[in-house]
Amino acid sequence: MAHQPTPSLELFFGTDRADIDTIAQELAGAFSAPFEERDSSYLGDYYLARDLAPFAKGARLYVNRDPIDGRVIRPSTENFTLVLEVHAVLDAAGLGRTLAPFGLSAFTPD
């Protein structure tokens, strides 16, 4: 039986695109996985994907601004309007290639 990698890597991607609903729909099509609209007091409205097989176990797409005071959530990335947090990454290279056409660039969070 082949050893399966332990998913523990978390990667972050950002874009200056402003329409979260449109990019969530585009990503849902690219991954053949639903991005469910959610609400959080910390993130405001965001999208959750539970399975991005074969690349990762899940992701959150959110606006890079606090919904209460408008401050940037991730200050070192204030040029990104939207942030995609990808959890339990299994194939970082494949994930990056899939996200590139949507204007999502990898970054290291502060």
Contact map, one row per residue, 1 for C-alpha under 8 A:
11100000000000000000000000000000000000000000000000000000000000000000000000000000000000000000000000000000000000
11110000000000000000000000000000000000000000000000000000000000000000000000000000000000000000000000000000000000
11111000000000000000000000000000000000000000000000000000000000000000000000000000000000000000000000000000000000
01111100000000000000000000000000000000000000000000000000000000000000000000000000000000000000000000000000000000
00111110000000000000000000000000000000000000000000000000000000000000000000000000000000000100000000000000000000
00011111000000000000000000000000000000000000000000000000000000000000000000000000000000000100000000000000000000
00001111100000000000000000000000000000000000000000000001100000000000000000000000000000011100000000000000000000
00000111110000000000000000000000000000000000000000000000000000000000000000000000000000111000000000000000000000
00000011111000000000000000000000000000000000000000000000000000000000000000000000000000111100000000000000000000
00000001111100000000000000000000000000000000000000000000000000000000000000000000000011111000000000000000000000
00000000111110000000000000000000000000000000000000000000000000000000000000000000000011101000000000000000011100
00000000011111000000000000000000000000000000000000000000000000000000000000000000001111000000000000000000011110
00000000001111100000000000000000000000000000000000000000000000000000000000000000001110000000000000000001111000
00000000000111110000000000000000000000000000000000000000000000000000000000001001111100000000000000000011111000
00000000000011111000000000000000000000000000000000000000000000000000000000000001111000000000000000000011100000
00000000000001111100000000000000000000000000000000000000000000000000000000000011110000000000000000000010000000
00000000000000111111000000000000000000000000000000000000000000000000000000000001110000000000000000000010000000
00000000000000011111000000000000000000000000000000000000000000000000000000000000110000000000000000000000000000
00000000000000001111111000000000000000000000000000000000000000000000000000000000000000000000000000000000000000
00000000000000001111111100000000000000000000000000000000000011100000000000000000010000000000000000000000000000
00000000000000000011111110000000000000000000000000000000000000000000000000000000000000000000000000000000000000
00000000000000000011111111000000000000000000000000000000000000000000000000000000000000000000000000000000000000
00000000000000000011111111100000000000000000000000000000000000000000000000000000000000000000000000000100000000
00000000000000000001111111110000001000000000001000000000000010000000000000000000000000000000000000000000000000
00000000000000000000111111111000001000000000000000000000000000000000000000000000000000000000000000000000000000
00000000000000000000011111111100000000000000000000000000000000000000000000000000000000000000000000000100000000
00000000000000000000001111111110001000000000000000000000000000000000000000000000000000000000000000000000000000
00000000000000000000000111111111111000000000000000000000000000000000000000000000000000000000000000000000000000
00000000000000000000000011111111100000000000000000000000000000000000000000000000000000000000000000000000000000
00000000000000000000000001111111100000000000000000000000000000000000000000000000000000000000000001000000000000
00000000000000000000000000111111100000000000000000011000000000000000000000000000000000000000000000000000000000
00000000000000000000000000011111110000000000000000010000000000000000000000000000000000000000000000000000000000
00000000000000000000000000011111111000000000000011110000000000000000000000000000000000000000000000000000000000
00000000000000000000000000010001111100000000000011000000000000000000000000000000000000000000000000000000000000
00000000000000000000000110110000111110000000001111000000000000000000000000000000000000000000000000000000000000
00000000000000000000000000000000011111000000001110000000000000000000000000000000000000000000000000000000000000
00000000000000000000000000000000001111100000111100000000000000000000000000000000000000000000000000000000000000
00000000000000000000000000000000000111110000111100000000000000000000000000000000000000000000000000000000000000
00000000000000000000000000000000000011111011110000000000000000000000000000000000000000000000000000000000000000
00000000000000000000000000000000000001111111110000000000000000000000000000000000000000000000000000000000000000
00000000000000000000000000000000000000111111000000000000000000000010000000000000000000000000000000000000000000
00000000000000000000000000000000000000011111000000000000000000000110000000000000000000000000000000000000000000
00000000000000000000000000000000000000111111110000000000000001101110000000000000000000000000000000000000000000
00000000000000000000000000000000000000111111110000000000000001100110000000000000000000000000000000000000000000
00000000000000000000000000000000000011110011111000000000000001100000000000000000000000000000000000000000000000
00000000000000000000000000000000000011110011111100000000000111100000000000000000000000000000000000000000000000
00000000000000000000000100000000001111000000111110000000000111000000000000000000000000000000000000000000000000
00000000000000000000000000000000001111000000011111000000011110000000000000000000000000000000000000000000000000
00000000000000000000000000000000111100000000001111110000011100000000000000000000000000000000000000000000000000
00000000000000000000000000000000111000000000000111110000111000000000000000000000000000000000000000000000000000
00000000000000000000000000000000100000000000000011111001111000000000000000000000000000000000000000000000000000
00000000000000000000000000000011100000000000000011111111111000000000000000000000000000000000000000000000000000
00000000000000000000000000000010000000000000000000111111100000000000000000000000000000000000000000000000000000
00000000000000000000000000000000000000000000000000011111000000000000000000000000000000000110000000000000000000
00000000000000000000000000000000000000000000000000011111100000000000000000000000000000001111011000000000000000
00000010000000000000000000000000000000000000000000111111111000000000000000000000000001111110001000000000000000
00000010000000000000000000000000000000000000000001111011111000000000000000000000000001111100000000000000000000
00000000000000000000000000000000000000000000000111110001111100000000000000000000000001110000000000000000000000
00000000000000000000000000000000000000000000000111110001111110000000000000000000000111100000000000000000000000
00000000000000000000000000000000000000000000011110000000011111000000000000000000001111000000000000000000000000
00000000000000000001000100000000000000000000011100000000001111100000000000000000011110000000000000000000000000
00000000000000000001000000000000000000000011111000000000000111110000000000000000011100000000000000000000000000
00000000000000000001000000000000000000000011110000000000000011111000000000000000111000000000000000000000000000
00000000000000000000000000000000000000000000000000000000000001111100000111000101111000000000000000000000000000
00000000000000000000000000000000000000000010000000000000000000111110011110000000100000000000000000000000000000
00000000000000000000000000000000000000000111000000000000000000011111111110000000000000000000000000000000000000
00000000000000000000000000000000000000001111000000000000000000001111110000000000000000000000000000000000000000
00000000000000000000000000000000000000000000000000000000000000000111110000000000000000000000000000000000000000
00000000000000000000000000000000000000000000000000000000000000000111111000000000000000000000000000000000000000
00000000000000000000000000000000000000000000000000000000000000001111111100000000000000000000000000000000000000
00000000000000000000000000000000000000000000000000000000000000001100111110000000000000000000000000000000000000
00000000000000000000000000000000000000000000000000000000000000011100011111100100000000000000000000000000000000
00000000000000000000000000000000000000000000000000000000000000011100001111100000000000000000000000000000000000
00000000000000000000000000000000000000000000000000000000000000010000000111111100000000000000000000000000000011
00000000000000000000000000000000000000000000000000000000000000000000000111111100000000000000000000000000000001
00000000000000000000000000000000000000000000000000000000000000000000000001111100000000000000000000000000000011
00000000000001000000000000000000000000000000000000000000000000000000000001111111000000000000000000000000000010
00000000000000000000000000000000000000000000000000000000000000010000000101111111100000000000000000000000000000
00000000000000010000000000000000000000000000000000000000000000000000000000001111100000000000000000000000000000
00000000000001111000000000000000000000000000000000000000000000010000000000001111111000000000000000000000000000
00000000000001111100000000000000000000000000000000000000000000111000000000000111111000000000000000000000000000
00000000000001111101000000000000000000000000000000000000000011110000000000000001111100000000000000000000000000
00000000000111100000000000000000000000000000000000000000000111110000000000000001111110000000000000000000000000
00000000000111000000000000000000000000000000000000000000001111000000000000000000011111000000000000000000000000
00000000011110000000000000000000000000000000000000000000001110000000000000000000001111100000000000000000000000
00000000011100000000000000000000000000000000000000000001111100000000000000000000000111111000000000000000000000
00000001111000000000000000000000000000000000000000000001111000000000000000000000000011111000000000000000000000
00000011110000000000000000000000000000000000000000000001110000000000000000000000000001111100000000000000000000
00000011111000000000000000000000000000000000000000000011100000000000000000000000000001111111000000000000000000
00001110100000000000000000000000000000000000000000000111100000000000000000000000000000011111000000000000000000
00000000000000000000000000000000000000000000000000000111000000000000000000000000000000001111111000000000000000
00000000000000000000000000000000000000000000000000000010000000000000000000000000000000001111111100000000000000
00000000000000000000000000000000000000000000000000000000000000000000000000000000000000000011111110000000000000
00000000000000000000000000000000000000000000000000000010000000000000000000000000000000000011111111000000000000
00000000000000000000000000000000000000000000000000000011000000000000000000000000000000000011111111100000000000
00000000000000000000000000000000000000000000000000000000000000000000000000000000000000000001111111110000110000
00000000000000000000000000000000000000000000000000000000000000000000000000000000000000000000111111111000000000
00000000000000000000000000000100000000000000000000000000000000000000000000000000000000000000011111111000000000
00000000000000000000000000000000000000000000000000000000000000000000000000000000000000000000001111111111100000
00000000000000000000000000000000000000000000000000000000000000000000000000000000000000000000000111111111100000
00000000000000000000000000000000000000000000000000000000000000000000000000000000000000000000000011111111000000
00000000000000000000001001000000000000000000000000000000000000000000000000000000000000000000000000111111000000
00000000000001111000000000000000000000000000000000000000000000000000000000000000000000000000000000111111100000
00000000000011100000000000000000000000000000000000000000000000000000000000000000000000000000000000111111110000
00000000000011100000000000000000000000000000000000000000000000000000000000000000000000000000000100110011111000
00000000001111000000000000000000000000000000000000000000000000000000000000000000000000000000000100000001111100
00000000001111000000000000000000000000000000000000000000000000000000000000000000000000000000000000000000111110
00000000001100000000000000000000000000000000000000000000000000000000000000000000000000000000000000000000011111
00000000000100000000000000000000000000000000000000000000000000000000000001011000000000000000000000000000001111
00000000000000000000000000000000000000000000000000000000000000000000000001110000000000000000000000000000000111
